[in-house]
Amino acid sequence: MSHCAAVSRHSSCKGISRNRQLGVSLITLMIGLLVSLIGVLGSMALYRNLIDTSVKASVDASSDGQISTLLLRAQLEVSDAGFGYEDPIAAGDLPHVVSDATGDAIYWRYKSPSIGITTCKAIIQTPLAPANERPLLEIKLLNQDVNCTDTVNLTSLNWADAAADANKSEILARLIDIDTDVGGAVVSRLAFNLVIEECMPFGLGTAQRRANLTIAATSSAKLLQDKSGVAGALSDITQSSCLPNAHYAAATLPTVAP
């Protein structure tokens, strides 16, 4: 008979047996700590992914909202092109609205007949690469009053000077490419295409040969699709406008004024 069996009536022996059964080993503690650590790391990773997704969604929504507003503003501004000049514009005359060779900018002019002042304007895209920040595309509306005349080549004006002058420029949109790493290339988000064709301004009146401006804008989702290199169902947002004051007698419209 064992000692504990012989003295089982004594609580001291029973206490020793009970303590051994309820004891926790060092290995058990280490396993518990490891499981807890894995859970904490998993929660932190999930939180980081949620924050990253939320920030990207917020930036993309802001960019797309700015693009929508920009398209409406551009349509209103460029509709002034050719106002105050002869109608139709004779063949060989300088056009009053032109795009640059790449389609990244649009230039136009109009005149206020009552005061005889000619106004030259442009919408340009300026890629920026701020230090330690993601690529940024700034889109500005410019007003250049220096050397702005009825016969000047619109693309020859000093638009860089106007872009640097806060009194001559207005920021229409600042688009952050949240899906490109810091220091990455800035991608153009707008394309201007001018053609002469039979069209009716605002869908009213008789179709005449006018300048028809189409603006194609790349949404955030379309930009991400293009970067993936995989063809998808998304396409650029397009807006066409038959310019009411750009009535041409000639059949062609140069993209850059001669």
C-alpha positions as CSV (number, residue, x, y, z in Angstrom):
1,M,0.0,0.0,0.0
2,S,1.4,3.4,-0.9
3,H,2.0,6.1,1.5
4,C,-0.8,8.3,0.1
5,A,-3.2,5.4,0.3
6,A,-2.2,4.8,3.8
7,V,-2.7,8.4,4.8
8,S,-5.5,9.2,2.3
9,R,-7.5,10.7,5.2
10,H,-5.0,13.5,5.5
11,S,-5.7,16.5,3.3
12,S,-2.0,17.2,2.8
13,C,-1.6,14.2,0.5
14,K,-4.8,14.9,-1.4
15,G,-3.6,18.5,-2.0
16,I,-0.3,17.3,-3.5
17,S,-2.2,15.1,-6.0
18,R,-4.7,17.8,-6.9
19,N,-1.9,20.4,-7.5
20,R,-0.1,18.2,-9.9
21,Q,-3.2,17.7,-12.0
22,L,-4.0,21.4,-12.3
23,G,-0.4,22.6,-13.0
24,V,0.5,24.5,-16.3
25,S,3.8,23.7,-17.9
26,L,6.2,26.2,-19.6
27,I,5.6,24.6,-23.0
28,T,1.8,25.1,-22.6
29,L,2.4,28.8,-21.8
30,M,4.7,29.3,-24.9
31,I,2.1,27.7,-27.2
32,G,-0.6,30.0,-25.8
33,L,1.6,33.0,-26.4
34,L,2.4,31.9,-29.9
35,V,-1.3,31.5,-30.8
36,S,-2.1,34.9,-29.3
37,L,0.7,36.5,-31.3
38,I,-0.4,35.0,-34.5
39,G,-3.9,36.3,-33.8
40,V,-2.7,39.8,-33.1
41,L,-0.5,39.9,-36.3
42,G,-3.4,38.7,-38.3
43,S,-5.6,41.4,-36.9
44,M,-3.0,44.1,-37.7
45,A,-2.6,42.8,-41.3
46,L,-6.4,42.9,-41.8
47,Y,-6.6,46.4,-40.4
48,R,-3.8,47.6,-42.7
49,N,-5.5,46.1,-45.7
50,L,-8.8,47.7,-44.8
51,I,-7.2,51.1,-44.4
52,D,-5.3,50.7,-47.7
53,T,-8.5,49.8,-49.5
54,S,-10.4,52.6,-47.9
55,V,-7.8,55.2,-48.8
56,K,-7.6,54.0,-52.4
57,A,-11.3,54.0,-52.8
58,S,-11.6,57.6,-51.3
59,V,-8.8,58.9,-53.6
60,D,-10.3,57.2,-56.7
61,A,-13.8,58.6,-55.9
62,S,-12.3,62.1,-55.5
63,S,-10.5,61.8,-58.9
64,D,-13.6,60.5,-60.7
65,G,-15.7,63.3,-59.2
66,Q,-13.2,65.9,-60.4
67,I,-13.1,64.4,-63.9
68,S,-16.9,64.6,-64.1
69,T,-16.9,68.3,-63.0
70,L,-14.0,69.0,-65.4
71,L,-15.8,67.6,-68.4
72,L,-18.8,69.9,-67.8
73,R,-16.6,72.9,-67.2
74,A,-14.5,72.2,-70.3
75,Q,-17.6,71.9,-72.4
76,L,-18.9,75.3,-71.2
77,E,-15.5,77.1,-71.6
78,V,-14.7,75.8,-75.1
79,S,-18.1,76.6,-76.4
80,D,-17.0,80.2,-76.5
81,A,-14.4,79.4,-79.2
82,G,-14.9,81.6,-82.3
83,F,-17.5,83.9,-80.7
84,G,-17.4,87.4,-82.1
85,Y,-15.8,86.4,-85.4
86,E,-17.1,86.1,-89.0
87,D,-19.5,83.2,-89.6
88,P,-18.5,81.0,-91.3
89,I,-14.7,81.1,-90.9
90,A,-13.3,81.4,-94.4
91,A,-11.0,78.7,-95.8
92,G,-7.3,79.6,-95.1
93,D,-8.1,81.7,-92.0
94,L,-6.5,80.7,-88.7
95,P,-8.8,78.5,-86.7
96,H,-10.1,79.8,-83.4
97,V,-9.9,76.5,-81.6
98,V,-7.0,74.0,-82.0
99,S,-5.6,71.0,-80.1
100,D,-1.9,70.2,-79.8
101,A,-0.3,67.5,-81.8
102,T,-0.6,64.9,-79.0
103,G,-4.2,65.8,-78.1
104,D,-3.2,66.6,-74.5
105,A,-4.3,70.3,-74.6
106,I,-6.9,72.5,-76.2
107,Y,-6.5,76.2,-77.2
108,W,-9.2,78.7,-78.3
109,R,-10.0,82.4,-78.5
110,Y,-13.1,84.6,-78.7
111,K,-13.8,88.3,-78.9
112,S,-16.2,90.6,-77.1
113,P,-17.5,92.8,-79.9
114,S,-18.8,95.5,-77.6
115,I,-15.3,96.2,-76.2
116,G,-13.1,94.7,-78.9
117,I,-11.1,92.6,-76.5
118,T,-9.7,89.2,-77.7
119,T,-9.4,86.5,-75.1
120,C,-7.1,83.5,-75.5
121,K,-7.6,80.4,-73.3
122,A,-6.3,76.9,-72.9
123,I,-6.8,73.7,-70.9
124,I,-3.5,71.9,-70.3
125,Q,-2.3,68.9,-68.3
126,T,0.8,69.2,-66.2
127,P,2.5,66.1,-64.8
128,L,4.0,66.6,-61.3
129,A,6.2,64.3,-59.3
130,P,6.4,65.7,-55.8
131,A,9.2,64.3,-53.6
132,N,8.2,61.2,-51.6
133,E,4.6,61.4,-53.0
134,R,2.7,59.5,-55.6
135,P,2.4,60.9,-59.2
136,L,0.1,63.8,-59.6
137,L,-1.6,65.2,-62.7
138,E,-2.7,68.8,-62.5
139,I,-5.2,70.1,-65.1
140,K,-5.5,73.9,-65.5
141,L,-7.6,76.5,-67.3
142,L,-5.3,79.2,-68.5
143,N,-6.0,82.8,-69.7
144,Q,-3.1,84.4,-71.7
145,D,-3.6,88.1,-72.4
146,V,0.0,88.7,-73.6
147,N,0.2,88.8,-77.4
148,C,-3.4,87.5,-77.7
149,T,-4.7,88.8,-81.1
150,D,-7.2,87.8,-83.7
151,T,-4.5,86.3,-86.0
152,V,-1.9,84.9,-83.6
153,N,-1.0,81.2,-83.7
154,L,-2.7,80.0,-80.5
155,T,-0.1,77.3,-79.8
156,S,2.8,79.9,-80.1
157,L,1.7,81.9,-77.0
158,N,3.6,81.6,-73.8
159,W,1.3,79.2,-72.0
160,A,4.0,78.2,-69.5
161,D,4.1,81.8,-68.2
162,A,0.3,81.8,-67.8
163,A,0.4,78.4,-66.0
164,A,2.9,79.8,-63.5
165,D,0.8,82.9,-62.8
166,A,-2.0,82.4,-60.2
167,N,-3.9,85.3,-61.8
168,K,-4.0,83.7,-65.2
169,S,-4.5,80.0,-64.2
170,E,-7.2,78.1,-62.4
171,I,-6.8,74.5,-61.2
172,L,-9.6,72.4,-62.5
173,A,-8.5,69.1,-61.1
174,R,-5.6,67.5,-59.2
175,L,-5.6,63.8,-59.9
176,I,-3.5,61.5,-57.8
177,D,-2.4,58.1,-59.2
178,I,-2.9,56.1,-56.0
179,D,-2.0,52.8,-57.7
180,T,1.4,53.9,-58.9
181,D,4.4,53.9,-56.5
182,V,6.3,57.0,-55.4
183,G,8.4,58.3,-58.3
184,G,6.4,56.5,-61.0
185,A,5.4,58.0,-64.4
186,V,2.5,60.3,-64.6
187,V,-0.2,59.2,-67.1
188,S,-2.3,61.6,-69.2
189,R,-6.0,61.4,-68.2
190,L,-7.5,63.6,-71.0
191,A,-7.5,63.5,-74.8
192,F,-8.9,66.3,-77.0
193,N,-9.9,65.4,-80.5
194,L,-11.2,68.1,-83.0
195,V,-12.8,67.3,-86.3
196,I,-15.0,69.2,-88.7
197,E,-18.2,67.5,-89.5
198,E,-21.9,68.1,-90.0
199,C,-23.3,68.7,-86.6
200,M,-25.9,70.7,-84.7
201,P,-25.0,72.6,-81.5
202,F,-27.1,71.4,-78.6
203,G,-29.0,69.2,-81.1
204,L,-31.0,72.2,-82.4
205,G,-31.2,73.9,-85.8
206,T,-29.7,72.8,-89.1
207,A,-26.6,70.6,-89.3
208,Q,-23.6,72.7,-90.6
209,R,-19.9,72.0,-90.9
210,R,-18.6,72.9,-87.5
211,A,-15.8,72.0,-85.2
212,N,-16.8,69.0,-83.1
213,L,-14.8,68.5,-79.9
214,T,-14.6,65.1,-78.3
215,I,-13.0,64.8,-74.9
216,A,-12.0,61.4,-73.6
217,A,-11.3,61.0,-69.9
218,T,-9.8,58.0,-68.2
219,S,-11.5,57.0,-65.0
220,S,-9.6,55.5,-62.0
221,A,-10.9,52.0,-62.8
222,K,-10.0,52.3,-66.5
223,L,-6.5,53.5,-65.5
224,L,-6.0,50.5,-63.3
225,Q,-7.3,48.2,-66.1
226,D,-4.8,49.7,-68.6
227,K,-1.9,49.2,-66.2
228,S,-2.8,45.5,-65.7
229,G,-2.3,45.0,-69.4
230,V,-5.4,42.8,-69.6
231,A,-8.2,43.8,-71.9
232,G,-11.4,44.6,-70.1
233,A,-14.9,45.9,-70.5
234,L,-14.1,49.4,-69.3
235,S,-13.7,52.3,-71.7
236,D,-12.9,56.0,-71.4
237,I,-15.6,58.5,-70.5
238,T,-16.3,60.5,-73.7
239,Q,-18.1,63.7,-74.2
240,S,-18.7,65.3,-77.6
241,S,-19.7,68.9,-78.2
242,C,-20.6,70.6,-81.5
243,L,-19.1,74.1,-81.0
244,P,-21.8,76.7,-81.9
245,N,-19.4,79.5,-82.9
246,A,-16.8,77.4,-84.8
247,H,-18.6,77.3,-88.2
248,Y,-16.0,76.5,-90.9
249,A,-16.2,76.8,-94.7
250,A,-13.2,74.5,-95.2
251,A,-13.5,70.8,-95.0
252,T,-10.5,70.2,-92.8
253,L,-9.4,71.6,-89.5
254,P,-5.6,71.5,-88.6
255,T,-4.8,70.1,-85.2
256,V,-2.1,72.8,-84.9
257,A,-2.5,76.3,-86.4
258,P,-0.2,77.1,-89.3
